[in-house]
Amino acid sequence: MAWPNIFRRGTAFSRFSHHHVVVFLLTFFSYSLLHASRKTFSNVKVSISKQWTPTAFNKSVRLPVEIWSCNHLFPSAEEATLFLGTLDTIFLFSYAVGLFISGIVGDRLNLRWVLSFGMCSSALVVFVFGTVTEWLHFYNKAFYCCLWIVNGLLQSTGWPCVVAVMGNWFGKAGRGVVFGLWSACASVGNILGACLASSVLQYGYEYAFLVTAAVQFAGGIVIFFGLLVSPEEIGLPGIEAEENFEEDSHRPLINGAENEDEYEPNYSIQEGSTVTQVKAISFYQACCLPGVIPRPAAHAFLEANVDKEKRETSTHWPMPA
């Protein structure tokens, strides 16, 4: 049986260096850590709801509402759960808006700086949201909402940056296999977040936020000092140069006298060795590109169907005694 060209020796994966492996791993785990931070909030909702209601401290006597109002807590678990759902909505809305902003900023600034700033700043926001407020016993709805809006904007820097960096390093050949493996970063991040949160949840939900925030902040530092945005930073040829070289290498050396005038090589001799920087396109120009609007729309419908199945499963799943 003949193997596809992608799996044959000396084809797509033969030109990958250790720099490609490092970029793959750094971008993979950077986005995994961002997802782990989001998963932590989902895993500790029950603990937060109990901590924000009177039953967390006194199960026999219902304390007056005035006592809990002065501490900005909730008189019942239902109201606390409703507020947590509101925080989810606020985060998703700010995250969606931030994706547009982060894409524009990433095209104009260094992707490594943007990604590292987003990871470290998001870790600090999560630390203040879940750990500092609990240590200080400071509970305020408006403060929580503002923090989660900022967290959504900061977390939105992850996806555009890591996708752009991966696109700079991996060309068309083998891109399906590489990105297929790399796309598991979100699921790995969810698993990592669940493991980190469950390992320290017995000591209090604030420690779950503390651990995930510390790991994410450390990951942002590693990204700042270790991530290479493009091969040109270390003198390697870019993806476009490699693809153009491959196209020229497959052309016959002698095409015949009648085809000499038809063949025009896609390279030219230029004075100097200056590298021109690609100009960033506008938002309208990006929307006009083929497939930009239909593909996100299709992905949105798929995500909506998955979320619906998750809600139905959680509704009918038996609650532990």
C-alpha positions in Angstrom: 0.0 0.0 0.0 1.4 3.4 -1.0 1.5 5.9 1.8 0.4 9.5 1.2 3.1 12.0 0.4 2.8 13.6 3.8 4.0 10.5 5.5 6.9 9.6 3.2 10.4 10.1 4.4 12.1 13.3 3.3 8.9 15.3 2.5 7.0 17.7 4.8 8.4 16.8 8.2 12.0 16.5 7.0 12.6 20.3 7.0 11.2 20.8 10.5 14.0 21.8 12.9 14.1 21.9 16.7 12.9 25.5 16.5 9.7 24.3 14.9 9.2 21.8 17.8 9.9 24.5 20.4 7.4 26.9 18.8 4.8 24.1 18.5 5.2 23.3 22.2 5.3 26.9 23.5 2.2 27.9 21.6 0.4 24.7 22.5 0.9 25.1 26.2 0.4 28.8 26.2 -3.1 28.5 24.9 -3.6 25.4 27.2 -2.8 27.5 30.2 -5.4 30.2 29.1 -8.0 27.5 28.8 -7.0 26.0 32.2 -7.7 29.4 33.8 -11.2 29.5 32.3 -11.9 25.9 33.4 -10.9 26.7 36.9 -13.8 29.2 37.2 -16.2 26.6 36.0 -15.0 24.0 38.4 -15.2 26.1 41.5 -18.6 27.6 40.9 -20.2 25.4 43.5 -17.6 26.4 46.1 -18.0 30.1 45.3 -21.7 29.9 45.5 -21.5 28.3 49.0 -18.9 30.9 50.1 -21.1 33.8 49.0 -24.2 32.6 50.8 -25.0 32.4 54.6 -25.2 28.6 54.5 -21.4 28.4 54.1 -20.9 29.7 57.6 -24.1 28.8 59.5 -26.3 26.0 58.4 -28.8 26.1 61.3 -29.5 29.8 61.6 -30.4 32.1 58.8 -28.6 35.3 59.5 -30.2 38.7 58.8 -29.9 40.0 55.3 -28.4 43.2 56.5 -25.3 41.4 57.8 -24.7 39.8 54.4 -25.6 43.0 52.5 -22.8 44.9 54.2 -20.3 42.3 53.0 -21.9 42.3 49.5 -22.9 38.6 49.7 -26.0 36.9 48.5 -29.0 35.9 50.7 -29.5 32.6 48.8 -27.6 30.2 46.6 -29.9 30.8 43.7 -29.0 34.5 43.5 -25.3 33.6 43.7 -25.6 31.1 40.9 -27.5 33.6 38.8 -24.7 36.1 39.3 -22.0 33.5 38.3 -24.0 32.9 35.1 -23.9 36.7 34.5 -20.2 36.7 34.9 -19.9 33.9 32.2 -22.0 36.0 29.8 -19.9 39.1 30.5 -16.7 37.2 30.0 -17.8 35.7 26.7 -19.0 39.0 25.4 -15.8 40.8 26.3 -13.7 37.9 24.9 -15.6 38.1 21.5 -15.0 41.8 21.3 -11.4 41.4 22.4 -10.7 39.0 19.6 -11.2 41.7 17.0 -9.0 44.1 18.9 -6.3 41.6 19.6 -6.1 40.6 15.9 -5.5 44.3 14.9 -3.0 44.8 17.7 -1.1 41.6 16.9 -0.7 42.7 13.3 1.0 45.9 14.3 3.0 44.9 17.4 5.3 42.0 18.2 3.2 38.8 18.7 5.5 37.6 21.5 4.9 40.8 23.5 1.2 40.7 23.0 0.8 37.1 24.0 3.1 37.4 27.0 1.3 40.5 28.2 -2.1 38.9 27.8 -1.1 35.8 29.8 0.7 37.6 32.6 -2.0 40.3 32.9 -4.8 37.8 32.8 -3.1 35.7 35.5 -2.9 38.8 37.8 -6.6 39.6 37.2 -7.6 36.0 38.0 -5.4 36.1 41.2 -7.2 39.3 42.3 -10.6 38.0 41.4 -10.5 34.6 43.2 -7.7 34.9 45.8 -7.1 38.5 46.9 -10.8 39.3 47.3 -11.4 36.1 49.4 -8.3 36.8 51.6 -9.5 40.3 52.3 -13.2 39.3 52.5 -14.1 41.9 49.9 -17.2 41.1 48.0 -18.5 43.5 45.4 -20.6 42.8 42.3 -19.4 45.7 40.3 -15.8 44.9 41.1 -16.2 41.3 40.0 -17.9 42.3 36.8 -15.1 44.8 35.9 -12.4 42.3 36.6 -14.1 39.7 34.4 -14.5 42.1 31.6 -10.8 42.9 31.7 -10.0 39.2 31.9 -12.0 38.5 28.8 -10.2 41.2 26.9 -6.8 40.0 28.1 -7.5 36.3 27.4 -8.6 37.2 23.8 -4.9 37.9 23.0 -4.1 34.2 23.1 -5.9 32.8 20.0 -4.9 35.4 17.3 -1.3 35.4 18.5 -0.7 31.7 18.7 -2.4 31.1 15.3 -0.3 33.8 13.7 2.9 32.4 15.1 2.0 28.9 14.0 1.2 30.2 10.5 4.6 31.9 10.3 6.4 28.6 11.1 4.4 25.9 9.3 3.6 26.1 5.6 1.0 24.4 3.5 2.8 21.1 3.4 1.9 19.1 6.5 -0.3 21.9 7.9 -3.3 19.6 8.3 -1.4 17.1 10.4 0.4 19.8 12.4 -2.6 21.9 13.2 -4.7 18.8 13.8 -2.3 17.8 16.6 -2.0 21.4 17.8 -5.7 22.0 18.0 -5.9 19.6 21.0 -4.4 22.4 23.1 -7.9 23.6 24.2 -8.9 20.1 25.5 -5.6 19.7 27.2 -6.0 23.0 28.9 -9.5 22.0 30.2 -8.1 18.8 31.6 -5.1 20.7 33.2 -7.4 23.3 34.7 -9.7 20.6 36.2 -6.7 18.7 37.7 -5.1 21.8 39.2 -8.4 23.1 40.6 -9.4 19.7 42.1 -6.0 19.2 43.7 -6.3 22.2 46.0 -10.0 22.8 46.1 -10.2 21.1 49.5 -8.3 24.0 51.0 -10.6 26.6 49.5 -11.5 27.9 46.1 -9.1 30.8 46.4 -6.2 28.4 46.2 -7.5 27.0 42.9 -7.3 30.4 41.4 -3.9 31.0 43.1 -2.4 27.8 41.5 -3.7 28.4 38.0 -2.8 32.0 38.0 0.8 31.3 39.2 1.2 28.6 36.5 -0.2 30.9 33.8 2.0 33.8 34.9 5.1 31.6 34.7 4.0 30.5 31.2 3.8 34.1 30.1 7.4 34.7 31.3 8.6 31.7 29.4 6.8 32.9 26.3 8.4 36.4 26.6 11.9 35.0 26.7 11.6 31.8 24.6 9.1 32.2 21.8 10.3 33.0 18.3 7.6 34.7 16.3 8.9 33.8 12.8 11.9 32.0 11.2 13.3 35.3 10.0 14.3 36.2 13.6 17.0 33.6 13.6 18.0 33.9 9.9 15.9 31.0 8.6 13.9 31.4 5.4 10.2 32.2 5.8 7.3 30.1 4.7 6.7 32.0 1.5 10.4 31.7 0.5 10.3 27.9 1.1 7.1 27.5 -0.9 8.5 29.6 -3.8 11.7 27.5 -3.7 9.7 24.3 -3.8 7.7 25.5 -6.8 10.9 26.4 -8.7 12.6 23.1 -7.8 9.8 21.1 -9.4 10.1 23.0 -12.7 12.1 21.2 -15.5 15.5 22.6 -16.2 14.9 22.6 -19.9 11.4 23.4 -21.1 12.3 23.8 -24.8 13.0 26.9 -26.8 9.3 27.6 -27.4 8.6 27.8 -23.7 11.5 30.0 -22.7 9.6 33.2 -23.1 6.5 31.8 -21.2 8.4 30.9 -18.1 9.0 33.8 -15.7 10.7 32.9 -12.4 9.0 34.2 -9.3 12.1 35.8 -8.0 14.2 38.8 -8.9 17.6 40.2 -8.1 17.3 43.2 -5.8 19.8 45.6 -4.5 20.6 45.2 -0.8 19.1 42.6 1.5 16.4 44.6 3.2 13.3 42.7 4.2 10.1 44.6 3.6 7.5 44.3 6.4 4.0 43.2 5.3 1.4 45.9 5.8 -1.5 45.0 8.1 -4.9 45.0 6.4 -8.0 46.7 7.7 -11.0 45.1 9.4 -13.1 45.6 6.2 -10.4 44.0 4.0 -10.2 41.0 6.3 -14.0 40.5 6.1 -13.8 40.6 2.3 -11.4 37.6 2.2 -12.9 34.4 1.0 -14.2 32.2 3.7 -13.7 34.7 6.6 -17.4 35.1 7.2 -18.9 31.6 6.4 -16.3 29.7 8.4 -16.8 31.5 11.7 -20.6 31.3 11.2 -20.4 27.6 10.8 -18.2 27.3 13.8 -20.6 29.4 15.9 -23.5 27.0 15.0 -21.4 24.0 16.0 -20.4 25.6 19.3 -24.0 26.5 20.0 -25.0 22.9 19.4 -22.3 21.6 21.7 -23.2 24.0 24.5 -26.8 23.0 24.2 -25.9 19.3 24.6 -23.7 20.1 27.6 -26.6 22.0 29.3 -29.0 19.2 28.7 -26.5 16.6 30.1 -25.9 18.7 33.2 -29.6 19.2 33.7 -30.5 15.5 33.6 -27.3 14.3 35.3 -28.1 13.0 38.9 -26.7 15.3 41.6 -24.7 13.7 44.3 -26.2 13.3 47.7 
